[in-house]
Amino acid sequence: MSSFSTASTPPRCVLVLGANGRFGAAAAQAFRDAGWRVLAQVRRTPAAPAEGIEAVTVPLADADALARAAAGASVVVHAVNPLYTRWDEEAMPLLEAGLAVAQRLGAHFMLPGNVYNFGEGMPPLLREDTPQRPSTRKGEQRVAMEAAIAQACKLGAISGTVIRAGDFFGAGSGSWLDLAIAKSLREGKLVYPGPMGLAHAWAYLPDLARAFVAVAEQGGAGFRTLHFGGHTLTGTELLAALEHAAAELGIAPARGFRHGGMPWGFIRAVGFVHPMWRELARMSYLWRVPHALDGRRLAALYGVRSTPLPQALRSALIELGLAGANRAIVAA
């Protein structure tokens, strides 16, 4: 008589570096929901750990110790994001530290990319093979980061994927949506940072996190870049969709929303003494240059889809606590 083992196969394991950030937290949750064992590298153990996610407090700089703590991880998601004002000094060293961990694990290394690589002269539709001509220091950093991953993959110790996406929204605070566009929603005002008629690329963060899971589950060799299509919207389309979402949630003013713009001239002037404003001003071209990401390859190979915009915006506003805002504006 033949025999067989009834022991279940252990779940695949992912190490999420920088799991206390917005994308890191979203990625950890998406992998957990897909049945993976999730190791979340954080600077300190959270007071209320997320169910089904194991916190790892080993510093990123200690690659040997972190690799030992994450033994068995076949995927490393590099969600480490330094302060915007510290990008020039910290982005590349942090990436190299993440690559060192992945090399020790022999893991698939994954990075969320953006459109900085393509520069101010970028075409309206960005494909994976669109020439990269960065026009800012942050863009140069992004090109260098992707090149470093490609080189590590060429050496054979790891494989790697960069998934480029537009501006994040959803899964909490810290994006243009809540820091500028819907910042004054309670007061019945929406602000758009650029010309209203130009296309801008957006990524609903839970969708992007699920795209990482879909790619990780199929694996692969070598290095590749993929584009997450997300939502491409003009300012007019985005504000109209936000107004509709606010109305459905019962938080729209009866007289309609007022619209405003960003005082870029003032921001540039203050940027001489305010580092964050200086960095924002340097990247302001992203609101003056229309752009979209061609996500057809990612969709065709991995079945990646985006949440319908109305649903995504409703969820984003609820997560920001705006659905519980003062209902007084309804009668304003």
Buried (B, 14 or more C-beta within 10 A) or exposed (E): EEEEEEEEEEBBBBBBBBBBBBBBBBBBBBBBBBEBBBBBBBEEEBEEEBEBBBBBEBEBEBBEEBBEBBEEBBBBBBBBBBEEBEBEEBBBEBBEBBBBBBBBBEBBBBBBBBBBBBBBEBEEBBEBEBEBEBBBEBBBBBBBBBEBBBEBBEEEBBBBBBBBBBBBBBBBEBBBBBEBBBBBBBEBBBBBBBBEEBBBBBBBBBBBBBBBBBBBBEEEEEBBBBBBBBBBBBBBBBBBBBBBBBBBBEBBBEEEBEBEEBEBEEBBEBBEEBEEBBBBBBBBBBBEBBBBBBBEBBBEBBEBBBBEBEEBBBBBBBBBEBBEBEEEBBEE
